[in-house]
C-alpha cells in the first residue's frame, strides 16, 4: 500500500490496510468499503501522491486507484517472480495516457526498452547499483543515445 503522508492516529488504520492488501482474495466491494475511504482521505490531504503498487495482484484495482484525489504517479513494485517490467508496457502506457508518472525498478536494458516504447516523459527508473563508475557511465551514454 502506498505511503501518502502521516497524521496522528493513522498508524493503526495503516496497519489494518496493509493486512487488507496482503490478502490476495480481496474483492472490489471490500476494496471500496474498507480501503478506498482511507486512501481518498490521505491523498486529498496532499498536493501530490505517488501510489506504491504492491504487486501485480493489485492490478485488478488499478482503475479504482487511479481515481484517488491528487494522484500524480504509480511506483511499480511487482513482487519477485512477476517477471521483467517490460511485460507490463501496455499497463504503463495506459497509466501514462492518464497523465500519471511512473517510478519503475528495472535493469538498464529494461529501462531502455520501456523508454523506447513509451518515450522518456514521465518515466523515472531505479536501476540499482553499478559495479563500477564505467558501468554507470555506459548506462548514461545508452540513455543519451536513445
N, C-alpha and C positions, 0 to 999 in steps of 0.2 A: 504494500500500500504506500502511496506517495507521502512525502513529507511536505506539509503545506503551512507550517507555522506551529507555534506552541503557545498555548494560553493556559493559565492556571485552571486546574480541574480537568484538563483534556487527556491526561495520561491514561486513566482507566478506560476512557472511551476509545482511545487509540489501540490499547491492548486488546479490547474486545473486537475491534475491527480487524486487527492483524489476525486474530484467531479465525474470524469470519472468512477472510480472504484465503487462509490456508486450507479451508475445506473446499476441495475441487467440485463438490456437488452442489454448490450454491446455485440457486436459480434466479431468474430475473425478478420475480416478485419479492424474494428475500433481499436482493440487492437494493431494489427501490425502497423497501421499507426500512431496512436496517443500516445500510451503508451510505446511500446517496444523501440523506439529510445532513449527516455529519460532514461528508465531503463538500457539499454545497456551502455549508457554513464556513468551513475552513478556507475554501478557495475564494469565497465572496469577500473575505477579510483581507485578502492580499491584492497587491497591484498586478502580480503575475504569478501563475502557478505552473510548475513542471510536475507532471504526474509520473511516478515511478511505476511502470507496468511490471508487475512481479510475475513474469512467466506468461507463456502463450495461453495458459488456461484462462487468463483474463481477457483474451481477445474477444470472447463471446459477449463481453460487456462494453466493448470499446465505443459503440455508438452512444451509450449512456454516459460513459466517462467524458466523452467529447462535449457533452452539454454542460459541464461544470463551469460556473462563472469564473472569468479571468484565467481560464486555462490557456496557456501560451505554448505548451510543448509536452512531449512524451519522452521519458527516459526509457529506452528499450533495454530490458533486463531479462532476457529469455533464460529459462532455467538450463542447467547443464544437460546436455543431450538433445537440446532443441535444434541443434544444427547451426550452420552459418547464418548470420543475419541477412545474407544475400537471398536466402529462401523467402524472406518476408518483404521483398522490394515492393510488391503490389500493395501490401498494407502500408508501408512507408509512403508510397505515392498518394494513397487516399488521405493519409494524415497531412501530408504537405498540401494537398488540394484544399484541405480545411484551414490552411494557414498556420498549422502548428509546426514548431521547430522540433527537430529530433536530436536526441542525445543517445548515441549508439556505441556500445563497446564492440570493437571489431579489429581484425588484423589489418595490416596496411593494404593487402590485396583486396580484402572485402570492402574496406572503406573506399578504395579506388573504384571498385565495381559499382558500389551504391552511388557514389558521386557521379560516375559516368551515366548511370540510369536516370538519376533524378536532378542532376545539376547541383552545384555547391550551396545554393541559397538555403538557409535554414537547417543545415546539417552540422552537427558537432560530433566528433568522434573521440572516444577514449581508446587509444591504440595500445596502451600498455608500455612496459619497459623495453628499451632497446639495449642490446648488449654492449654497443659501442656508440660513440659520437658519430662515427662513419655511417652506421646503420640508420641513425636518426636523420642525418643529413641526406642520405639516399631516399628516405621516405619523403622528406620535404621536397626534394627535387622531383620525385614522382608526382606529387600533387601539383607542383608548379607547372609541369608539362601538361597536365590534364587541362 
